[in-house]
Amino acid sequence: MQMVKIQIPERSDRAKALEVLTLRGRVICLPDNVFIVPEPALEVLQSLSVTFQELERGGFDYAEKALRDSLADPVQLRRRYGMNSMRSDHSHASLACETRAK
């Protein structure tokens, strides 16, 4: 299944989207109002009139890697990707949440 990384800038849209999407399937929450959702969730967001920006697409492995990277120590990320600096507003502790529908 194709997974899509999206950003939902508006707080009210995020609340509405998460309320519905977490009942229907997997939602991976990342920093900066970014989420990874299954591709069919985009239709649900459009039906709710939620404004979102599509950032990237990938398979399930892509989603798992994004989640792992968001939890990694910033020093490890700098070494892995050759980054000189990380944004200071990101802490490596509990940045991502993963919610599954029951």
C-alpha positions as a Markdown table, in Angstrom:
| # | Residue | x | y | z |
|---|---|---|---|---|
| 1 | Met | 0.0 | 0.0 | 0.0 |
| 2 | Gln | 1.2 | 3.5 | -0.9 |
| 3 | Met | 1.8 | 5.8 | 2.1 |
| 4 | Val | 1.7 | 9.6 | 1.8 |
| 5 | Lys | 3.5 | 12.2 | 3.9 |
| 6 | Ile | 1.2 | 15.2 | 4.3 |
| 7 | Gln | 1.3 | 18.4 | 6.3 |
| 8 | Ile | -1.9 | 19.9 | 7.8 |
| 9 | Pro | -1.1 | 23.5 | 8.8 |
| 10 | Glu | -4.4 | 24.5 | 10.3 |
| 11 | Arg | -5.1 | 23.3 | 13.9 |
| 12 | Ser | -8.8 | 22.9 | 13.4 |
| 13 | Asp | -8.2 | 20.8 | 10.2 |
| 14 | Arg | -5.7 | 18.6 | 12.1 |
| 15 | Ala | -8.2 | 17.9 | 14.8 |
| 16 | Lys | -10.9 | 17.1 | 12.4 |
| 17 | Ala | -8.6 | 14.9 | 10.3 |
| 18 | Leu | -7.1 | 12.9 | 13.2 |
| 19 | Glu | -10.5 | 12.3 | 14.7 |
| 20 | Val | -11.7 | 10.6 | 11.6 |
| 21 | Leu | -8.5 | 9.0 | 10.2 |
| 22 | Thr | -7.4 | 7.3 | 13.5 |
| 23 | Leu | -10.8 | 5.5 | 13.5 |
| 24 | Arg | -10.2 | 4.2 | 9.9 |
| 25 | Gly | -6.5 | 3.2 | 9.8 |
| 26 | Arg | -2.9 | 3.9 | 10.6 |
| 27 | Val | -1.7 | 7.4 | 11.2 |
| 28 | Ile | 2.0 | 8.2 | 11.9 |
| 29 | Cys | 2.4 | 11.6 | 13.6 |
| 30 | Leu | 5.7 | 13.5 | 13.0 |
| 31 | Pro | 7.0 | 16.9 | 14.1 |
| 32 | Asp | 5.8 | 20.1 | 12.4 |
| 33 | Asn | 2.2 | 19.0 | 11.8 |
| 34 | Val | 3.3 | 16.2 | 9.4 |
| 35 | Phe | 1.6 | 12.9 | 9.2 |
| 36 | Ile | 2.0 | 9.7 | 7.1 |
| 37 | Val | -1.3 | 8.2 | 6.1 |
| 38 | Pro | -2.4 | 5.5 | 3.6 |
| 39 | Glu | -3.2 | 6.8 | 0.2 |
| 40 | Pro | -7.0 | 6.2 | 0.5 |
| 41 | Ala | -7.0 | 8.7 | 3.5 |
| 42 | Leu | -6.5 | 11.5 | 1.0 |
| 43 | Glu | -10.0 | 11.1 | -0.3 |
| 44 | Val | -11.4 | 11.2 | 3.2 |
| 45 | Leu | -9.5 | 14.4 | 3.9 |
| 46 | Gln | -10.9 | 16.0 | 0.7 |
| 47 | Ser | -14.4 | 14.9 | 1.7 |
| 48 | Leu | -13.9 | 16.7 | 5.0 |
| 49 | Ser | -12.6 | 19.8 | 3.3 |
| 50 | Val | -9.3 | 19.5 | 5.1 |
| 51 | Thr | -6.5 | 21.6 | 3.6 |
| 52 | Phe | -3.3 | 19.6 | 3.4 |
| 53 | Gln | -0.1 | 19.6 | 1.4 |
| 54 | Glu | 1.3 | 16.4 | 0.0 |
| 55 | Leu | 5.0 | 16.2 | 0.7 |
| 56 | Glu | 6.1 | 12.7 | -0.4 |
| 57 | Arg | 5.0 | 9.2 | -1.3 |
| 58 | Gly | 6.4 | 5.8 | -0.6 |
| 59 | Gly | 5.7 | 2.3 | 0.5 |
| 60 | Phe | 5.3 | 1.0 | 4.1 |
| 61 | Asp | 9.1 | 0.8 | 4.4 |
| 62 | Tyr | 9.3 | 4.5 | 3.7 |
| 63 | Ala | 6.8 | 5.2 | 6.5 |
| 64 | Glu | 8.8 | 3.1 | 9.0 |
| 65 | Lys | 12.0 | 4.8 | 8.1 |
| 66 | Ala | 10.4 | 8.3 | 8.5 |
| 67 | Leu | 9.2 | 7.2 | 12.0 |
| 68 | Arg | 12.6 | 5.8 | 13.0 |
| 69 | Asp | 14.4 | 9.0 | 11.8 |
| 70 | Ser | 12.1 | 11.2 | 13.7 |
| 71 | Leu | 13.0 | 9.4 | 16.9 |
| 72 | Ala | 16.7 | 9.2 | 16.3 |
| 73 | Asp | 19.2 | 11.2 | 18.3 |
| 74 | Pro | 20.0 | 14.4 | 16.3 |
| 75 | Val | 23.7 | 13.6 | 16.5 |
| 76 | Gln | 23.0 | 10.3 | 14.8 |
| 77 | Leu | 21.1 | 12.1 | 12.1 |
| 78 | Arg | 23.9 | 14.6 | 11.5 |
| 79 | Arg | 26.3 | 11.7 | 11.1 |
| 80 | Arg | 24.0 | 9.7 | 8.9 |
| 81 | Tyr | 22.9 | 12.5 | 6.5 |
| 82 | Gly | 25.8 | 14.9 | 6.8 |
| 83 | Met | 23.8 | 17.6 | 8.4 |
| 84 | Asn | 25.7 | 20.5 | 10.0 |
| 85 | Ser | 22.9 | 21.6 | 12.2 |
| 86 | Met | 19.5 | 20.5 | 13.4 |
| 87 | Arg | 16.6 | 22.7 | 14.3 |
| 88 | Ser | 16.8 | 23.4 | 18.0 |
| 89 | Asp | 13.0 | 23.0 | 18.5 |
| 90 | His | 13.2 | 19.3 | 17.8 |
| 91 | Ser | 13.9 | 17.0 | 20.7 |
| 92 | His | 14.5 | 13.3 | 20.0 |
| 93 | Ala | 12.3 | 12.2 | 22.9 |
| 94 | Ser | 8.9 | 11.2 | 21.9 |
| 95 | Leu | 8.6 | 13.2 | 18.7 |
| 96 | Ala | 6.4 | 10.7 | 16.9 |
| 97 | Cys | 3.2 | 9.0 | 17.8 |
| 98 | Glu | 1.8 | 6.0 | 16.0 |
| 99 | Thr | -1.9 | 5.3 | 16.3 |
| 100 | Arg | -3.7 | 2.2 | 15.0 |
| 101 | Ala | -7.4 | 1.7 | 14.6 |
| 102 | Lys | -8.8 | -0.9 | 16.9 |
